[in-house]
Amino acid sequence: MLQQLEPLVSGLVNFQHSMGIFRGLAAPSNQHAAALAIGVGVALVAGVAGVYIIQGQTPWSSTKRRPKPLTAEDWKNAFDGDGRLLNNGAQVIGRVRRGGVAPEIRSEVWPFLLGVHELDSTEGERKKKEPERRRKFARLRKQVEALSQRIKEEAVRKEKEEEVAALQREAKRNRNQAEEGALVANGTGADGKEGRESGQKERSVGMESSFESTTQNSDRHQTDAQSGDPSPAKARDGSDSASASREMDATETGGADDLAKPGTSPLKTSNPSESSKPSETGNPKPPEDAQALEEFQTWLRIIRLDAVRMNAAWIPYAPAQAACDPGRAEEMARAVGLENDEHLEPARRAHAARLVAILEAYAVYDKETGYCQGMSDLLSPFVALIESDAEAFWCFQRLMKTAKHNFRIDERGIRGQLDRIAAILEHGDPELYQHLAKIGAGDCIFAYRMVVVLFRRELSFEQTLCLWEVCWADALAAEQIESVAKAASMVGGTVEQSSGQKKATKELLLYAIAAAVRQRRRKILDECSAMDEALRECNAMANNIDLWRTLQDARALVQICAKK
C-alpha cells in the first residue's frame, strides 16, 4: 500500500517544491523582483520543467505509446495578439518535449525550436527579417555560381596546357628519332658528323617553326576563351564574393553588410575574373588558391553523388513536392548541374536538386567544414518539410552550429561525444560498461554512426523527426532554466529542478543512444566477447528501435546520472 502511495506523495512534494523554488527571488524590499519571480516561476512550472515521476521503470522498460504531440490547435493558441509566443514559448516547449510536433505544423514550429525565429519575436518582426535571409542565401548561391565558373575556366586552361605539353613531347621525340637516324646513316667519321649536324640543324629549325606556330594558335584560342561574354566575370566580382565563413545568425540585422565586403572571397582568392589569367611568371594563381578551388570542386562532386543516392523515405511527408512535374524537375536538375540523374522519378530528382543547391551554399558559407558525407542525411528532412530553399538553408545552418563538430577531420567532436556516452553508461549501468571495457569497446566506438548523423540511419524517417524535435525542445528548456537561474542569482535567489521533474538536458540525443545500447544489454553481456560483436549488435538496432520507450529510458538515465 505504501509503495502505491509513494508516487502520489512524491508528486505532491515535488509540486510544492516547484512552487517554492522561487521564494528566494521575492525579496521583501524588491517588489519588481517578486513579480518577476512569480511570472517566471509559473511559466517554468507550467511549461518547461513539468512533473515527471519515475515509477520504478527499469531502463529497459516495455513498449511505450507516444504521448500527445503539439497539435495545430495548440500551436494556434500559443500566440498572443501580436503573434508572440506566450510565456516565451514555455508551454510549447514542454509539449514538444513530451510528444513532439504534429506533422502538419512542423515547418512552422521547427524554425522556433532551432532559433531561426526568436521565441519572443512578434509576427511583424519575423516577416521583416525574411527578405534579409533570402538575400543572404541568394548571395551565397551567386558565390557558388562564380566558383563553378572558375572551375570550368580552370579545366579549359589545364586542357590547353596538356595540349601544349603533348606537342612538346612529340617534338622532343621527333628530334631524338632524327638524331638516332642520322647516326645510323652517316656513321661516326668527320664527314659524317658534319653532314649529321647540318641535317639535324635543318630538321630542328623546321620542327621548332612548326611547334611555334602550333603554340601561337593554342595561345590565341586560350585568349579568345578568356575574353568572351563578360557577364560571368561580373557575377564573380569581389563585392559578391564576401566572407561566407563568418558565423551569420539568420536573425541578425547586419549580416547582409558582412557578406558585401569586397576582397573577402570564401576561398581566400583575389578577383576571380583575374585569378584565372596566367601571371608574368606563368603561374595562373597562387598555389593556396588553386588548392582551395580543387577542394571546392571535390565537395561539389561528392554533394551530387550523395544527393542522387538519397532515398525516397521523405515522400509521404511532402505531398506537394512528391507531385513535382517532370519538366520542373528537369529544370531544377539542370540549374544546379546535376548529371546521371535521369533514372530518378521527378520527385526524387527535384529533391536531389534542392539538396545540391543548399549543400553547395553551405560549403561556401562554412568553408572550414565544407561538405562531408552524411550531411545530406541531415539536410533531407528540412528540404522535405520546408518549401523555401532559403528557409531550409537557415534551419540547416542552425542544426549545423552543433552538428558540424561531427565532421571535423581530427574527429575531436565525435570523440568527445563518444566519451560522454561512455560516461553515461559507466554511471547508469556499471555492469554493462565494465563488460564493454573488458572486450575493448569501452570507448563506445560502436556508436560512431549514431552520433555522426544524429541517429538518422537507425530510425525511420518519422522517428528521426520526432527525436530531433524532442531533443531541440529539451535543449531550449535547459537554456531557459539556465536563464531563470541566472536571473535568480542576480537577486540572491536560487533555482533548481526538483528530483521528480523531467530534467532538461542539451545532451538528450547522447542519453538516447546510451539508452538504446542498454536495451540490448542482455545480449551484449551474454553474447558479445569482442568489440566487433558489440558493433554488429548495435548495427542490428536499425529499424528496430521503439523511439518513445528509448526516450523514456533516456530520461531515466538523465535522472540517474544527475544523482551521481
Residue pairs with C-beta under 8 A, 6 or more apart in sequence:
7 53
7 55
10 53
10 500
11 51
11 53
11 500
13 500
14 51
14 53
14 498
14 499
14 500
14 501
15 51
17 498
17 500
18 41
18 45
18 49
18 51
18 498
18 501
19 41
19 45
21 41
21 494
21 495
21 496
21 498
22 37
22 38
22 40
22 41
22 488
22 493
22 495
23 37
23 493
24 488
24 491
24 492
24 493
24 494
25 33
25 34
25 36
25 37
25 40
25 41
25 487
25 488
25 491
25 493
26 33
26 34
26 37
26 38
26 493
27 33
27 34
27 491
27 492
27 493
30 491
33 491
36 487
36 491
37 488
37 491
37 493
40 484
40 487
42 87
43 87
43 88
43 90
44 90
44 480
44 481
44 484
44 495
46 87
46 90
46 91
46 94
47 87
47 89
47 90
47 91
47 92
47 93
47 94
47 95
48 90
48 93
48 94
48 477
48 480
48 481
48 504
49 94
49 477
49 481
49 497
49 498
49 501
49 502
49 504
50 94
50 97
50 98
50 501
50 502
51 500
51 501
51 502
52 500
52 501
52 502
52 555
53 500
54 500
54 555
54 556
54 559
57 552
57 553
57 556
59 428
59 429
59 515
59 518
59 519
59 553
59 556
59 557
59 560
60 518
60 519
60 521
60 553
61 549
61 552
61 553
62 549
63 546
63 549
64 546
64 548
64 549
64 552
65 548
66 99
66 100
66 466
66 547
66 548
67 98
67 99
67 548
68 95
68 98
68 99
69 95
69 96
69 99
69 100
69 101
69 102
70 92
70 95
70 96
70 99
70 100
70 101
70 102
70 105
70 109
71 102
71 105
72 102
72 104
72 105
74 92
74 95
75 92
75 102
75 105
75 108
75 109
78 85
78 86
78 89
78 91
78 92
79 85
79 86
79 123
80 86
82 122
82 123
82 124
83 122
83 123
83 124
83 126
84 120
84 121
84 122
84 123
85 92
85 112
85 119
85 120
88 119
88 120
88 480
89 112
89 119
89 476
90 480
92 109
92 112
93 473
93 476
93 477
93 480
94 473
94 477
96 109
96 113
96 469
96 470
96 472
96 473
97 470
97 473
97 474
97 477
97 502
97 504
100 465
100 466
100 469
100 470
101 109
101 110
101 465
101 469
103 317
103 462
103 465
106 385
106 465
106 469
107 385
107 386
107 387
109 469
110 382
110 385
110 386
110 395
110 469
110 472
111 117
111 391
111 394
111 395
112 119
113 469
113 472
113 473
113 476
114 395
114 398
114 399
114 472
115 251
115 398
116 133
116 250
116 251
116 391
116 394
116 395
116 398
117 126
117 251
118 125
118 251
119 476
121 251
129 250
129 251
129 253
132 253
132 255
132 256
133 250
133 390
133 391
133 394
134 388
134 390
135 256
136 248
136 250
136 255
136 256
136 259
136 390
137 361
137 389
137 390
137 393
137 394
138 390
139 240
139 242
139 256
139 259
139 260
140 244
140 259
140 361
140 364
140 365
140 393
141 357
141 360
141 361
142 235
142 240
143 240
143 241
143 242
143 244
143 265
143 266
143 364
144 360
144 361
144 363
144 364
145 235
146 232
146 235
146 236
146 240
146 241
146 272
147 266
147 267
147 272
147 293
147 296
147 364
148 300
148 337
149 232
149 235
149 236
149 272
150 236
150 272
150 275
150 276
150 293
151 293
151 296
151 297
151 300
153 225
153 226
153 276
154 276
154 284
154 290
154 293
156 222
156 225
157 222
157 276
157 278
157 284
160 218
160 221
160 222
163 218
164 215
164 218
167 211
167 214
167 215
167 218
168 211
171 207
171 208
171 210
171 211
174 203
174 207
175 203
175 204
175 207
178 199
178 200
178 203
178 204
179 200
182 195
182 196
182 199
182 200
183 196
185 196
186 192
186 193
186 195
186 196
186 199
226 276
226 277
232 273
233 272
233 273
236 271
236 272
236 273
237 271
237 273
238 262
238 263
238 264
238 265
238 270
238 271
238 272
239 260
239 262
240 260
241 264
241 265
241 266
241 269
241 272
242 258
242 259
242 260
242 261
242 262
242 264
242 265
242 266
243 258
243 259
243 261
243 264
243 265
243 266
244 259
244 266
244 364
244 365
244 366
244 367
245 266
245 365
245 366
245 367
245 368
246 258
247 401
248 255
248 258
248 259
248 365
248 397
249 255
250 394
250 397
250 398
263 270
265 272
266 364
266 365
266 367
267 289
267 292
267 293
267 296
267 367
268 288
268 289
268 292
269 275
269 285
269 289
269 292
269 293
270 285
270 289
275 284
275 285
275 289
276 284
276 285
277 284
278 284
279 285
284 290
285 293
292 367
295 370
296 363
296 370
299 360
299 363
299 370
299 371
300 360
300 363
302 371
302 373
303 355
303 356
303 359
303 360
303 363
303 371
303 376
304 337
304 338
304 339
304 356
306 355
306 373
306 375
306 376
307 338
307 352
307 353
307 355
307 356
307 359
307 376
308 338
308 340
308 341
308 344
308 352
310 348
310 351
310 352
310 355
310 376
310 377
310 380
312 345
312 347
312 348
313 460
313 461
314 351
314 380
314 381
314 383
314 384
314 461
315 321
315 322
315 347
315 348
315 384
316 322
317 384
317 385
317 461
317 462
317 465
318 384
318 385
320 387
321 347
321 350
321 351
321 384
321 387
322 347
323 347
324 346
324 347
324 349
324 350
325 346
326 346
328 346
328 350
329 346
329 347
329 349
329 350
329 353
330 349
332 349
332 350
332 353
332 354
333 341
333 349
333 350
333 352
333 353
335 353
335 357
336 353
336 356
336 357
336 360
337 356
338 349
338 352
338 353
338 356
341 349
341 352
344 352
351 380
351 383
351 384
354 383
354 389
354 392
355 376
355 379
355 380
355 383
357 389
358 379
358 382
358 383
358 389
358 392
358 393
358 396
359 371
359 375
359 376
359 379
361 393
362 369
362 371
362 375
362 393
362 396
362 397
362 400
363 369
363 370
363 371
365 397
366 400
366 404
369 400
369 404
369 407
369 408
372 407
374 406
374 407
374 452
374 453
375 400
375 407
377 453
377 456
377 457
378 396
378 399
378 400
378 403
378 453
378 454
378 456
379 392
379 396
381 461
381 464
381 465
381 468
382 392
382 395
382 396
382 399
383 392
385 465
386 392
386 395
403 454
404 413
405 412
405 413
405 414
405 416
406 413
406 414
406 417
406 451
406 452
406 453
407 413
407 452
408 414
414 448
414 451
414 452
417 451
417 510
418 443
418 444
418 445
418 447
418 448
418 451
419 443
419 444
420 507
420 510
421 444
421 447
421 451
421 510
421 513
421 514
421 517
422 433
422 442
422 443
422 444
423 561
424 510
424 511
424 514
424 557
424 561
425 432
425 433
425 436
425 444
425 514
425 517
425 518
426 433
427 560
427 561
427 564
428 514
428 518
428 557
428 560
428 561
429 518
429 521
431 525
432 517
432 518
432 521
432 524
432 525
433 442
435 524
435 525
435 528
436 442
436 444
436 524
436 534
439 528
439 529
439 530
439 531
439 533
439 534
440 530
440 531
441 528
441 531
441 534
441 535
444 517
445 531
445 535
446 517
446 531
446 534
446 535
446 537
446 538
447 513
447 517
447 538
449 457
449 458
449 539
450 457
450 458
450 513
450 516
450 538
451 510
451 513
454 464
454 467
454 468
454 509
455 464
455 467
455 509
455 512
455 513
456 464
457 542
458 516
458 541
458 542
458 543
458 545
459 467
459 543
459 545
459 547
460 543
463 545
463 547
466 547
467 509
467 512
467 547
467 551
470 508
470 551
471 508
471 509
471 512
474 504
474 505
474 506
474 508
475 504
475 505
475 506
475 508
477 504
478 504
478 505
478 506
479 506
481 495
481 497
481 504
484 495
485 494
485 495
485 496
488 494
488 495
497 503
497 504
499 559
502 555
503 555
503 558
503 559
503 562
505 511
505 558
508 551
508 554
508 558
511 554
511 555
511 557
511 558
511 561
512 550
512 551
512 554
514 554
514 557
515 550
515 551
515 553
515 554
515 556
515 557
516 541
516 545
516 550
517 524
517 538
518 553
518 557
519 549
519 550
519 553
520 537
520 538
520 540
520 541
523 537
524 534
524 537
527 533
527 537
528 534
528 537
